[in-house]
Amino acid sequence: MLSWRINRTLDALIGRIERTTALDPVADKAAALLLKPLDASTPLRNALSGTAAGHPLHPVLVVVPIGSWLGASYLDLTGGPAARAAATKLVGLGLAAAVPTALSGANDWAYVRGAERRVGFVHAAGNYVAIGLYAGSWFARRRQHAALGAALAGGGAALLGVTGWLGGHLSYARGVGVDTTAFDGASADWVDVLREEELVEDQPTLVRDGRVPVLLVRTGGKLYAIADRCTHRGAPLHEGEFADGCIVCPWHYSKFRVSDGQLLAGPATRSQQAYEVRTRYGSIQLRHVDEPGSLRTDPVR
């Protein structure tokens, strides 16, 4: 009964944030300011997104400041003078690590809209307040005000619990940072998708493998097919710019090679699913290349 009430309370809280459109003017303006340098610099997008690693960077980086700050609070509660000195260093380490962590989080947040942008805005605002509390804690400790430093760190830890829950909601309930094609169940059998004469050379075309959208293109006399929904935020890739065997996402400029779906530039972190393609009796057929994961075709029971 208690867990049910807690769940209902948290759902009501997150629902209110998601529907608070009064946040939009400030949040949208902040996102627009962030997108200017991100849109202008592919290396910056790649670095902050975690493109090279194949997974979003923010969830990895966030471990360092949180671990450092919680370690400091543990030492505050259990240690003596030597432990307090170590706690000061841990708070400082967390503050240093918070800079790239916040930048990578801002990068991820800039590419969402609506309810996700509102929740992310509150998540970020709370985190910045927490960073301020830990900065105050570090200065207090340096001035030998150990009790004040510990109290400020405790307040920061409590706030991080709330903002961490909001971040978890964005990832696990709203799917921010998740490959948008993760649950597309493509066919392992050959499927007819288009008559050969209907496909124009070097013109990406939307076809469907059942309900799954697929980008089909013929270039240099060869046929290629990859998942049409961008793994980043689900943009229709066939509407993007196609050149030199690559397609650029029309929304956020991620770049993929059509021959195998390989990711070449972010902010996406996952490559596109690739398909085998052939022609039979004037019909273009395709099938999925790799063995699909179990959650695509057979949810775990």
N, C-alpha and C positions, 0 to 999 in steps of 0.2 A: 504493500500500500504506500509506504514512504517513497520507494523508488518511482512509483507511478506519479505521485504528486510532484516530485522533483522534476521528472521528465516533462510533465504538463507545464510547470512553471517556466522551465528553460525554453520550451517550445513557444510559449506565449511571449517571452522576452525577445527571442530571436525574430518572431513574427512581427513584433512592433517595430524593430529596427529595420527589417526588410521593407516595411510599408511606409517608413518615414520619409516621404518625398522631400521634406524640408531640407534634408541633407544634400539633395542633388545639386543645387547651384554651387556650393563650395566644393563638393566632391568632384563634380565634372570639371570645374575650373582647375583644380589641382591635377586631375588626370591629364587634362590638355597640356598643362605646363610640363608634365613628365614626358608626355609622348613626343614633344618637339625634339629633344636630344635623342630619344630612343629611335624615332623614325629616321633621324639623320645619320645614325651610326650603327651599321650592322655589327661591328666588333663589340660595341657597348651592349647591344641587345643580346648577343651570343653569350657574353661574359656574365651578365646579370641573370639571364634565364637558365644557365646551366646547359646550354646546347651541346657543348662538347662531351659532357658527362652522360647525356641521354636521359636525365631526370631533372626536375626543377631544383635550382640551387638553394632557394630559401629554406626549405625544410631541413636541409643538411646543416646550413650555417647556424640556424636558430638554436641548435644543441649547445653551442659553445657559450653564448652569453647566459642562457638559462642555467646550464650546468655550473658555470662559474659563480653566478649569483646565489644559487641555492646552496652551493658548497660553502660560500661565505656565511650564509645564515646558519648552516649547521655548525661551523666553527664558532660563531658567536654564542650559540647555545651550549656548546660542549667544551670549549677550550679555554685556556688561560691567556696570558699576555702574548706568548709566542703565537698562539692560534689567531689572536686578533690581528697580528701583523700579517699573517698569511691571508686572513680574510680580506684585508685591505688590498692585497695584491690581486686576489680573485675578483674583487669588485672592479678593479682597474682593467683586468683582462676582459671582463664581461663588457665594459664600456667600449673598449677598443674593438671587440668583435661585433658589437651592436651596429657599428657603422656599415660594414658591408652587408650585414644581415638586413638592416632596414632598407638599404638600397635595392637589394634583390627582391625583397617583399614589395617595395613600391613598384618595381618593374612588373611583377606578376599582377598587381592590383590594377595598374593602368590599363590593362587589356580586358577588363570585365566591365559590365554595365548593370544597371537596374539594381535589383535586390542584392546581388553579390557586391556591387560597388559600394552600396550603403553599409553593409556589414563590414566589408574590408576597411572602409573609412573609419568606423568606430574601432575596429581592431587595431588599426595603425595609430589612431589618436591615443588610445589607451596605452599602447606600447611606448609612445613618445613620453607620456607622463611617467611611466615606469622608469624609462631611461633617465628622466630628470630626477626621480627619487634616488636612483642609484648614483647619479652624479653627486647629488647632495650628500649621500652616504659616504662616498669616497672623500669628499672634501672634509666632512666632519671627522672622519677617521684620521685623516692627515693632521688635523688640528687637535688630536688626542681626545675627541669627544666620542668615545667608543659607544656609549649607550645611545646617543643620538644616531650615530651611524648605523647601529644595529636596528633601531626602530625604523629608520627610513628604508633600510633594506627589507625589513619585514613587510612594510607597506608596498614596496615594489613587487615583492614575491606574491602577495595576495592579488595585486592587480594583474600580474602576469598569468595567474590562474584563470582569471576571467577572459583576458585577451587570447590566451592559448585555446580556451574552449571555443571562442569565436573563430579562430583560425582553423580548428579542427572541423567546425561546421562547414566552413568554406570548402575544405578539401573533401571531406567524407560525405557530407549531405548535398553539397552543391557541385562537387566535381571540379572545382578550380584546380588546375594543374594536372588533372587526369587526362590521359589520352582519350579524345572524344570518340575514337573508333574502337575502344576497348571491348565493347559488347556487340559489335557488328558480327553476326554469324554468317560469313561468306560460304558459298557452296564449294565443296571439294570436287564436284562433278562439272563437266563442261556444260556451259549454259549459253544459248543463243541470245545475243544482245542487240545486234544491228546487222543490216544488210551491208555488204562490203561497199557497194556503190554509194551508200549514204554518207560515208565518212570522208570528209574533206582533209586533204594533206595539211599537216601543221595546224590543225584547228582542234583544240581539246573539246571533246564532246561528252556530255553526260549520258551514261547508260546505267542500267540497274541489274544487279545480281540479286534477284528477288526484290527485297526492300532496301538493299544496301546500294547507295549511290557509288558509281565507279567512274573515274575519268579515263576515257579512251582516246588515244591519239595515234596517228600514223605520221612518222617523220623519217625522212631518208628511206622511204619504202618499207619501214619496219613498224610493226604494231606494238604498242605498249599500253598497259593499264595499271593504274594505282587507285587506291581508295580516294574518293572525291572529297570527303569531309576532312578538312585539315585537322591534324591531331592536336593542334594548339587550342582553338576555340570553335572548331566546326565549320569554318568558312567553306563555301563551294569553290574548290580549286579550279574547276573548269572555267570559271569567270576570271581567273587571273591571267597575267601576262606570260606567254609561252615563247621561249627563245633558247636556242643552243641546247635543246634537249632537256630544258628545265622549266618548271612551272613555279611562278611566284604567287603566294597567297594574296588574294585581292584585299584582304582586311589588314593584315599585320606584317606582310612582306616576308614571311618564312619562305624558304626556297627548297624545292625538292627535285631530284633527278627522276624523270619519268621512266627510265629504263628499269629501275629497281626500287623506286620510292625513297632513296637515300636522302636524308636531311643534309642540306648544305649550308643553310643559314637560318638563325632563329628569328623570333623568340620561341618557336616550337622546340621541343626537346626530343620528340619521337619521330622516327621516319614513318612514311606512309606504307600501308600494306600493299604489296605488289601482287599482280595476277599473271598467270600464264595466258597467252593469247594465241589463237590460231584461226584459220579460215577453213570452212567446210561447205562445199557446194554453194559458194557465194555468201555464206553467212559468217559473221565474226562471232567466235565463241571465246569464253574465258572461264578460268577457274582459279581458285585461290592457291597460292604457291605453297605456303607453310601449313603445318599441322595446327589447326585452331586450338586455342586454350580451352580448357573445360568449361569455363564460365561463359564462353561464347555460345556453346551448343548444348551444354548439359550442366545447369547450375548445381552446385554441390548440395547434396541432401544430408 
